[in-house]
Amino acid sequence: MAIYSLDGVDLDDEKMRWVLASETTLSTRGEPWRISVDIPNRFGVLPIPATVLKPGTVVLKFTVFSWEDGRNGNRCKGGLDQLEFNLRALLRRLTAFGRMQTLGFQPQGNTLKVADVRLSSSIEPTIDPEAQIATLTAAFEVASGLWRDPQPTVVDLNDLGSLTGGNMPIPDPWLMLSPTGQTCTLKDNISGSTFTFNGSLTGAERLLVDVASYRAWKNPSADWQVVGGARSADGEISMSLGGFRLDPDPQGRLSVTATGCTGYIKARRSY
């Protein structure tokens, strides 16, 4: 089993027609997005901290063989026609149009992490006709610069322990809140970012918030889906510049201060 998968399929072929080679890399950490402001007669630049990263990169190196099925020790060469067939099959696996692909990373004994990726350079195979082996390199851009848990976890505002373990900000949590006062405020205790709701709910409504899209609904349901009868609350919410996000401390722990509300967070850890 390879440490990488693409769209849920192991990148070591099940028939052993190709395998990831040793030159395959770990993901780079994207360069911090810096803003530099020069002011005349001032030393250096203004001390504006970076708040996000640029994309990362993963380089996958493959060795492609000429056999039709290399399982059970079958290593008979199949000729250059079979090698080309295998090569084109691999290229189909690596290429997608009109959508992002999901690259998975899971070293043995570790949990799966995923990232939305896209090819970032041309693929230029080389061939050894005598050995009937081809090699190629595929570079993928990690568009958000973040690796994530495959599935979100739901936690109570008062106990975020199940989201411990990440080491990068979570920029896109969902919130389900029940206000207990005139103003509902959440503050991330590490980044200082805030979310505020100035409004009221009726009956069994919950405030459902998609932070990344800056959308909110007065939802007549305790589900995480917007249901019929939901009322828009977009104009009754506000967030810090850059949005409300959850930043882990050096131990990977998250903490939020909730004022005037109770509720839940649904989020995927970031790495």
N, C-alpha and C positions, 0 to 999 in steps of 0.2 A: 504494500500500500504506500503510495506517494504521500509526501507531506502536503501537497497541493491538489485541489480538485477544481474543476471548472463547471459551473452550472450543476453542481451536485455529483459530477462523475469524476472518478479518480483519474489523474493525469498519467499514471502508469497504465498503459492499455491492458485490458483483461486478457487479451490474446498475446501479450508481450511483443506486439509489433513495434512499439516504441516505449521508451522509458525516459523519465527525467534524469539528466546527467548531473555530475557532481558540480558543474559550474553554475547551477541554478542558485539564485541569491535569495536572501531574506528581503523583506520589504524595506525600502529606505524610509526614513522619517522626513516628510516634506519640509522644505525651508520655511521658517516663520515668515509670515507676510508682514513686512516692516514698512512703516511710514516714516520717511526722513524729512524733517522740516529744518531748513537753514535760516538763521536770523542774523543779519549783519551785526558785527561787533559782539557776537556771542560765541563762546567756545563750543565746538562740536555741533550737535543737533539737539532738538527738543527730545526729552526722555519719554517717548511715547511707546509703551510696551506693545509687543505683538499679541494679538488675541486669537488668531487663527493660523493654520498652516496651509502652504501650497500643496499640490498633489504629491503623492509618493510614487515609487516605481518598484515593480517586481520583474526580474529578468528570469525567464524560464528557458533552460537549455535542454534540448531533446536529442536522443540518439534513436534513429529509425532503422529497423532491420528489414531484411527481404523475405523472411518467412511468412507464410500465411497464418500460422498458429504456432506460437512458441511455447505453449503450455506442455507440461509433462516431459520436459527435456527435449522436445522436438526443435532442433536448431538447424534443419536443412535449409540451405539457401534456396530462394525461390526465383532468383533471376532479377534483372533490372526492371522488368515489367511489374513484378510484384512489389519491388521496392517503391516504384513510382506510385502504385496503387495505395500502398500504406502511407506514403508521404502525403498524398492528396486527402486521404481519410483524416490524417492528423490536422491538416490545414483547415478542413471543414470544422473540426472540433474547436479550433482556436479563433475562428472568425464568426462574428455576428454583425448583422446590419439592422439598424432601426431600434436597437435596444442595448442597454448595458448588460454586461455579463457579471456573474457572481463568482469571484475567486475565493476558494476556501483554503484555510491554512490550519493544519492539525498535526503537529508532531506527535509521535507515539506517546500515549499517556496524557496528552493535554486536551483541553476543550477546543472545539471548533470555533474559529473566528472567520468572519467573511467580510468581503469588501466589494463594492461595485467598481468594476474596472472596464477599460476599453484598450484595445491595441494602440500603442503609441509610436510604433515605427514599422517599417517594412520588414517582412520575413524573407530572408535570403538563404535558402538551403544550400549546403555544399554536399558533394557526393564523392565517395571512394568507390569507383566502379569495380576494382578488383575484390575488395572486401564486401561489396554490395551493402554498404552502410551509408546513410545520410545523416547529417547533423543540421540543426537549425536553432536559432535563438528567437524567442518572442518576448518583447518587452510590453508590459501592461502598466497603464497609469491607474493608480488608485485615486479616483476622481476627488473624493472628499478629503483625502489624506488620513482617513480613519478606518480602522478595522473594528468590526462590531460583533456582538453576540448574534447568532442567527435568529433568535426569537426574543421578544420583549418579556420582561418580568414586571409583575404588578406588585407594588409595595404600598403600605400605609405611610402617610406623611410623617407619622411618628416613629417609624421603624424602616429605615432604608437599608438595613443590613444585607438583604438579598442582592443588592446592587454593588456590594463591595467587591473590589478586585480589579476594576478598570484603572487605567492610568492616563486617560485623556478625557476632555470635556464631552458631555452628552448634550448636543445642541438641539435635539428634536423630541423631547419627552411629550407625552400626552398627559393631561391632567383631568381628573374627575373630582370636582369640589362641591361641598355643601356649605355655603356661607352661614356663619353664626353671628355675624355682626353687619354693620352698614357697609364696611369695606373689608374685602378679603385680600390679603397680601401674602405672597410667598417670597422668601429671600434665601438664595443660595449662600451658605455661610462661608464658602471658599472664594467664589468669584465676585460675590456681592450683587450679582444680577437679581432683578426682582420681577415679579408678576403681580398685577393688581386688577381686581374686579370691583367696579363701582356699579352695583345694580342689585336686583332682587329676583328671587325665584318664587314660583308658586307651586303648591301641591307637592308632587313627587319629583319635581324637576331636579336635575343635577346640572352643574356647569361643566360641559365637556369642552376641552381646549386642545387644539392642535397647535402646539407652540411654533413648529417650523413654518407653518402656513399662516400664522397670525390669525387663526380662525377660532371662534367660540360659539357654542350653542347652548341654549337653555333646553336641555334634553329630557323629555318625560320618560326616562328609562335609566336603570342602573347598569346598562350595557355600555360597551366601549364603541358602539356604532351609533351614528346619528339616525334616529328613527323618525317616522312620520309625526308631524305635530311639533317638531323641534323649532325653536325660535332663534334667530341669529342674535348673538350678543357681541359681535365684532366691535361695535362702537362703544362698548362698556368695559373693554379691557385695555391695559397698557403694559408695556414691558420696557426694560432697560434698552439702551442703545445696543444693537446687536442681538437682542432677544434674551429670553430667560433660558439659562443653561445650568446644568449640574456639573460642577467641577469636583473631581476627587482630591482628597488631601494626599500627602506623600505615602500614606498607608493604603490608599485606594478606597477610602471611606467617603461616603457622601453624607451631607447633613443640610437640612432645610429648616428654616424657622417659619411656621405658619401662624398668621395672625388673623383672627376673625373667620376661620373656616376649618373644616376637617375634610379628609378626602384621601385620594390615592394618586400615585404616579405610575404610568406604564412607560418603560424605557428599556433600551438595549445598552449595555455597557460599551464603552469605547476604549480602544487600545492604540 
